[in-house]
């Protein structure tokens, strides 16, 4: 059985993120937090720790991995709670030899 003690912490984090993004519906908020998680877009399979990481990545100080779209505009790939995690993913994309330009930005939350 999963630990019920996790519930208040996760709900408080959902509230904290939702208050920063009040125009999102709850479903949008959760899907955006799960983006890039293992199992995405099947949210049913996303583990709580991955959801928590995704929610924390939407708070101030998070790091965003972007690439230049074909039209030259930035395209958000994923957000990360730490620079180290974002840098690791950036290096993985660059190592694939894609022609797109990838970079990191500090998010505003």
N, C-alpha and C positions, 0 to 999 in steps of 0.2 A: 504494500500500500504506500502511496506517495505521502510525504510528510505534510499534513495540513497546516503546519506553521509557516509554510511558504506563501500561503494565500494572502495574508494582510500585506506582506512586503511587495508582492507583485501588484496587487490592487493599488497600493499607494504609489507605486512607480507609474502605473497606467494613468492615475489621476494627475501626477506631476507632469507627464508628457502631454496628456490631453489638454491641460490648462495652458500649455505653451502652443498648442495647435488646435484651438477651439473650433476652427472651421471644418476640421475633419470629423466624419462620422466615426463611431466606434469601430466598425468593421474596417474602414480605411486605415485607422490608426494601427490596428493590430496587423493588418496585411503589410503596411509599410514597415512596421517593426520587424516582421518576419522575412522581409525581402532579403534574399541572399542566404538565408538559413538553410541548413540541410533539410530536404523535404519540400522546399518551396517549389511551386505555389500551393502545395497540399498542406495547408495550415494544420490539418488534423495531425500530421506527423511531427510537427515542430515541438521539440522538448522545451520545458519551461526555462531552462538555463539559456537556451538560444533566444527565446522571446525576451528575457530580461536583458540580455546583451544588446538585442536590437532596440529595445526601449531606451536603454542607457545611451545608445549611440545617437539618439534623437535629442539628447539634452545638450546644453551649452558645452562647448569644448570638444565635441565629437569631431572626427575626421571624416572627410568625404573623398571617395575615389571617383574621379571623373575621367571621361574620355571625350575627345573632339568628335562630334557626329559628322556624318557626311556633308551636312550643311554648314559645318564649322562651329555650330553651337555646342556648348557643354552638355554632356549627357551623364547623369548620375548613375553610377554602377551600384554603389553600396556605401553605407555609412558604418563607421567603426567607433567604438568608445575610446580606443587608444591609438596613438600614432604608430606604435610598433606593429599592431595588427594591420593597420592600413598600409604601412610600408611593405610588409610581407606580401600582401595581396597585390600591391602595385608591382613589386618585383616579379611576382608570378605571371602577371599579365605581360609585362615587358619581355620576359623570357620566352614567351610563346611566339615571338617574332611577328606579331600583328603590326600592320602599318599604321594603325591609329596611334594618336598621341594620348598618353595617360598621365594624370597628375593628381596630387593631393591638395586639398584645401581644408582649412580649419572651419568647421561649420558653426553656424550661429545657434544651432539647436532648433 
